Amino acid sequence: MRGITIRVGRIRRGLSQTELGKRIGLTQTEVSKLERGIFITSKGTSVKIRQIFREIDEDENSNDQRKT
């Protein structure tokens, strides 16, 4: 997963670097390095990030459906 993809996805979902880091087991500094391409993510970390983004998206879709 590319750094820019992580950054855009994180911001779009309203997460800080610290919040994302806590969810995937990294520090804010490590998330920052991931986003800048200095720190390479493992396959496991990429999977965790995708899962977190998917969960947030599903929650938002659920909330939108309840409003209508």
DSSP file (Angstrom, degrees, kcal/mol; ACC not computed):
  #  RESIDUE AA STRUCTURE BP1 BP2  ACC     N-H-->O    O-->H-N    N-H-->O    O-->H-N    TCO  KAPPA ALPHA  PHI   PSI    X-CA   Y-CA   Z-CA
    1    1 A M              0   0    0      0, 0.0    40,-0.3     0, 0.0     2,-0.1   0.000 360.0 360.0 360.0 127.4    0.0    0.0    0.0
    2    2 A R     >  -     0   0    0      1,-0.1     4,-1.9    38,-0.1     3,-0.2  -0.385 360.0-120.4 -76.5 151.9    1.5    3.3   -1.1
    3    3 A G  H  > S+     0   0    0      1,-0.2     4,-2.7     2,-0.2     5,-0.2   0.878 111.9  51.9 -57.9 -43.5    2.0    6.1    1.4
    4    4 A I  H  > S+     0   0    0      1,-0.2     4,-2.7     2,-0.2     5,-0.3   0.865 107.7  53.7 -64.9 -34.5   -0.1    8.6   -0.4
    5    5 A T  H  > S+     0   0    0     -3,-0.2     4,-2.3     2,-0.2    -1,-0.2   0.905 110.4  47.0 -64.4 -41.6   -3.0    6.1   -0.5
    6    6 A I  H  X S+     0   0    0     -4,-1.9     4,-2.7     2,-0.2    -2,-0.2   0.939 113.8  47.8 -64.8 -47.2   -2.7    5.7    3.3
    7    7 A R  H  X S+     0   0    0     -4,-2.7     4,-2.7     2,-0.2     5,-0.3   0.944 114.4  44.5 -60.7 -50.6   -2.6    9.4    3.9
    8    8 A V  H  X S+     0   0    0     -4,-2.7     4,-2.8     1,-0.2    -1,-0.2   0.921 115.7  48.4 -62.1 -44.0   -5.6   10.2    1.6
    9    9 A G  H  X S+     0   0    0     -4,-2.3     4,-1.3    -5,-0.3    -1,-0.2   0.899 112.4  48.6 -62.8 -41.0   -7.6    7.3    3.1
   10   10 A R  H  <>S+     0   0    0     -4,-2.7     5,-2.5     2,-0.2     3,-0.2   0.939 114.8  43.8 -64.6 -48.0   -6.8    8.3    6.6
   11   11 A I  H ><5S+     0   0    0     -4,-2.7     3,-1.7     1,-0.2    -2,-0.2   0.916 110.3  55.4 -65.2 -43.6   -7.7   12.0    6.1
   12   12 A R  H 3<5S+     0   0    0     -4,-2.8    -1,-0.2     1,-0.3    -2,-0.2   0.820 110.5  46.8 -58.3 -30.8  -10.9   11.1    4.2
   13   13 A R  T 3<5S-     0   0    0     -4,-1.3    -1,-0.3    -3,-0.2    -2,-0.2   0.365 116.6-113.9 -96.0   4.9  -12.0    9.0    7.1
   14   14 A G  T < 5 +     0   0    0     -3,-1.7     2,-0.4     1,-0.2    -3,-0.2   0.755  65.7 143.7  74.6  25.5  -11.2   11.6    9.7
   15   15 A L      < -     0   0    0     -5,-2.5    -1,-0.2    -6,-0.2     2,-0.2  -0.775  42.4-139.2 -99.1 141.9   -8.4    9.8   11.4
   16   16 A S     >  -     0   0    0     -2,-0.4     4,-2.4     1,-0.1     5,-0.2  -0.487  31.3-107.9 -83.2 166.3   -5.3   11.4   12.9
   17   17 A Q  H  > S+     0   0    0      1,-0.2     4,-2.6     2,-0.2     5,-0.1   0.891 122.7  52.3 -60.2 -38.5   -1.9    9.7   12.4
   18   18 A T  H  > S+     0   0    0      2,-0.2     4,-2.4     1,-0.2    -1,-0.2   0.926 109.0  48.5 -64.0 -45.9   -2.1    8.8   16.1
   19   19 A E  H  > S+     0   0    0      2,-0.2     4,-1.7     1,-0.2    -2,-0.2   0.926 114.0  45.8 -62.2 -45.5   -5.5    7.3   15.9
   20   20 A L  H  X S+     0   0    0     -4,-2.4     4,-1.6     1,-0.2    -1,-0.2   0.930 111.4  53.6 -62.9 -44.1   -4.6    5.1   12.9
   21   21 A G  H  X>S+     0   0    0     -4,-2.6     5,-2.7    -5,-0.2     4,-1.3   0.902 106.4  51.4 -57.3 -44.0   -1.3    4.1   14.6
   22   22 A K  H  <5S+     0   0    0     -4,-2.4    -1,-0.2     1,-0.2    -2,-0.2   0.883 109.6  51.0 -61.1 -38.4   -3.1    2.9   17.7
   23   23 A R  H  <5S+     0   0    0     -4,-1.7    -1,-0.2     1,-0.2    -2,-0.2   0.779 119.8  34.2 -72.0 -26.5   -5.5    0.8   15.5
   24   24 A I  H  <5S-     0   0    0     -4,-1.6    -1,-0.2    -3,-0.3    -2,-0.2   0.416 114.5-106.3-110.7   1.1   -2.6   -0.9   13.6
   25   25 A G  T  <5S+     0   0    0     -4,-1.3     2,-0.3     1,-0.3    -3,-0.2   0.811  79.2 116.6  82.2  30.2    0.0   -1.1   16.3
   26   26 A L      < -     0   0    0     -5,-2.7    -1,-0.3    -6,-0.2    -2,-0.2  -0.870  63.2-111.8-124.2 160.7    2.3    1.7   15.1
   27   27 A T     >  -     0   0    0     -2,-0.3     4,-2.1     1,-0.1     5,-0.2  -0.403  33.4-107.6 -81.9 167.0    3.4    5.0   16.6
   28   28 A Q  H  > S+     0   0    0      1,-0.2     4,-2.5     2,-0.2     5,-0.2   0.894 122.2  54.7 -60.2 -40.0    2.4    8.3   15.1
   29   29 A T  H  > S+     0   0    0      1,-0.2     4,-2.3     2,-0.2    -1,-0.2   0.900 107.3  49.1 -61.7 -41.9    6.0    8.7   13.9
   30   30 A E  H  > S+     0   0    0      2,-0.2     4,-2.4     1,-0.2    -1,-0.2   0.888 110.3  50.6 -66.4 -38.8    5.8    5.4   12.1
   31   31 A V  H  X S+     0   0    0     -4,-2.1     4,-2.5     2,-0.2    -2,-0.2   0.919 109.8  51.3 -63.9 -42.4    2.5    6.3   10.4
   32   32 A S  H  X S+     0   0    0     -4,-2.5     4,-1.6     1,-0.2    -2,-0.2   0.923 111.0  47.6 -59.0 -45.0    4.1    9.6    9.3
   33   33 A K  H  X>S+     0   0    0     -4,-2.3     5,-2.4     2,-0.2     6,-1.4   0.871 109.7  53.8 -65.3 -36.8    7.1    7.7    7.8
   34   34 A L  H ><5S+     0   0    0     -4,-2.4     3,-1.1     4,-0.2    -2,-0.2   0.942 109.1  48.4 -59.3 -47.8    4.7    5.3    6.1
   35   35 A E  H 3<5S+     0   0    0     -4,-2.5    -1,-0.2     1,-0.3    -2,-0.2   0.808 112.9  47.7 -65.1 -30.3    2.8    8.1    4.5
   36   36 A R  H 3<5S-     0   0    0     -4,-1.6    -1,-0.3    -5,-0.2    -2,-0.2   0.474 114.5-115.3 -90.0  -2.3    6.1    9.7    3.3
   37   37 A G  T <<5S+     0   0    0     -3,-1.1    -3,-0.2    -4,-0.6    -2,-0.1   0.637  88.0 111.5  80.3  13.8    7.4    6.4    2.0
   38   38 A I  S   <S+     0   0    0     -5,-2.4     2,-0.5    -6,-0.2    -4,-0.2   0.779  73.8  49.9 -86.9 -30.2   10.3    6.3    4.4
   39   39 A F  S    S-     0   0    0     -6,-1.4     2,-0.5    -9,-0.2    -2,-0.2  -0.941  82.5-138.6-113.9 126.1    8.9    3.3    6.3
   40   40 A I        -     0   0    0     -2,-0.5     2,-0.2    -3,-0.1    -6,-0.1  -0.734  17.5-133.0 -90.9 130.3    7.8    0.2    4.3
   41   41 A T        -     0   0    0     -2,-0.5     2,-0.1   -40,-0.3    -1,-0.0  -0.540  15.6-126.9 -80.9 144.6    4.6   -1.4    5.5
   42   42 A S     >  -     0   0    0     -2,-0.2     4,-2.3     1,-0.1     5,-0.2  -0.414  27.3-108.1 -80.1 165.0    4.4   -5.1    5.9
   43   43 A K  H  > S+     0   0    0      1,-0.2     4,-2.2     2,-0.2     5,-0.2   0.902 121.3  53.7 -60.1 -40.3    1.7   -7.1    4.2
   44   44 A G  H  > S+     0   0    0      1,-0.2     4,-2.1     2,-0.2    -1,-0.2   0.891 108.3  48.4 -62.1 -40.8    0.0   -7.6    7.6
   45   45 A T  H  > S+     0   0    0      2,-0.2     4,-2.5     1,-0.2    -1,-0.2   0.900 109.7  52.4 -67.3 -40.4    0.0   -3.9    8.3
   46   46 A S  H  X S+     0   0    0     -4,-2.3     4,-2.5     1,-0.2    -2,-0.2   0.907 109.2  50.1 -60.5 -41.5   -1.5   -3.2    4.8
   47   47 A V  H  X S+     0   0    0     -4,-2.2     4,-2.4     2,-0.2    -1,-0.2   0.919 110.2  50.2 -63.1 -43.5   -4.2   -5.7    5.5
   48   48 A K  H  X S+     0   0    0     -4,-2.1     4,-2.6     2,-0.2    -2,-0.2   0.919 110.4  49.5 -60.9 -43.9   -5.0   -4.1    8.9
   49   49 A I  H  X S+     0   0    0     -4,-2.5     4,-2.7     1,-0.2     5,-0.2   0.938 111.2  48.7 -62.2 -46.6   -5.2   -0.6    7.3
   50   50 A R  H  X S+     0   0    0     -4,-2.5     4,-2.5     1,-0.2    -1,-0.2   0.900 111.6  50.5 -59.8 -40.6   -7.6   -1.9    4.6
   51   51 A Q  H  X S+     0   0    0     -4,-2.4     4,-2.7     2,-0.2    -1,-0.2   0.921 110.9  48.2 -63.4 -44.4   -9.7   -3.6    7.2
   52   52 A I  H  X S+     0   0    0     -4,-2.6     4,-2.4     2,-0.2    -2,-0.2   0.932 112.9  47.7 -62.7 -46.2   -9.9   -0.4    9.3
   53   53 A F  H  X S+     0   0    0     -4,-2.7     4,-2.5     1,-0.2    -1,-0.2   0.914 112.8  49.5 -61.0 -42.7  -10.8    1.7    6.3
   54   54 A R  H  X S+     0   0    0     -4,-2.5     4,-2.7    -5,-0.2    -2,-0.2   0.917 110.1  50.4 -62.9 -44.0  -13.5   -0.8    5.2
   55   55 A E  H  X S+     0   0    0     -4,-2.7     4,-2.5     2,-0.2    -2,-0.2   0.915 111.5  47.8 -61.1 -43.8  -15.0   -0.9    8.7
   56   56 A I  H  X S+     0   0    0     -4,-2.4     4,-2.5     2,-0.2    -1,-0.2   0.927 112.4  49.4 -63.3 -44.4  -15.2    2.9    8.8
   57   57 A D  H  X S+     0   0    0     -4,-2.5     4,-2.4     1,-0.2    -2,-0.2   0.912 111.5  49.0 -61.4 -42.7  -16.8    3.0    5.4
   58   58 A E  H  X S+     0   0    0     -4,-2.7     4,-2.3     2,-0.2    -1,-0.2   0.895 110.6  50.8 -64.7 -40.0  -19.3    0.3    6.3
   59   59 A D  H  X S+     0   0    0     -4,-2.5     4,-2.5     2,-0.2    -2,-0.2   0.917 110.9  48.8 -62.3 -43.0  -20.2    2.2    9.5
   60   60 A E  H  X S+     0   0    0     -4,-2.5     4,-2.4     1,-0.2    -2,-0.2   0.909 111.1  49.7 -64.0 -41.7  -20.7    5.4    7.6
   61   61 A N  H  X S+     0   0    0     -4,-2.4     4,-2.2     2,-0.2    -1,-0.2   0.895 110.5  50.8 -63.9 -39.3  -22.9    3.6    5.0
   62   62 A S  H  X S+     0   0    0     -4,-2.3     4,-1.9     2,-0.2    -2,-0.2   0.931 111.1  48.0 -61.7 -45.8  -24.9    2.2    7.9
   63   63 A N  H  X S+     0   0    0     -4,-2.5     4,-1.3     1,-0.2    -2,-0.2   0.888 110.8  51.3 -63.7 -39.5  -25.4    5.6    9.4
   64   64 A D  H  X S+     0   0    0     -4,-2.4     4,-0.9     1,-0.2    -1,-0.2   0.900 109.2  50.7 -64.4 -40.4  -26.4    7.1    6.1
   65   65 A Q  H  < S+     0   0    0     -4,-2.2     3,-0.4     1,-0.2    -1,-0.2   0.850 106.9  54.2 -67.3 -34.2  -29.0    4.4    5.6
   66   66 A R  H  < S+     0   0    0     -4,-1.9    -1,-0.2     1,-0.2    -2,-0.2   0.825 103.6  57.2 -67.7 -30.4  -30.5    5.0    9.0
   67   67 A K  H  <        0   0    0     -4,-1.3    -1,-0.2     1,-0.2    -2,-0.2   0.767 360.0 360.0 -72.9 -25.5  -31.0    8.6    8.2
   68   68 A T     <        0   0    0     -4,-0.9    -1,-0.2    -3,-0.4    -2,-0.2   0.462 360.0 360.0 -92.7 360.0  -33.1    8.0    5.1
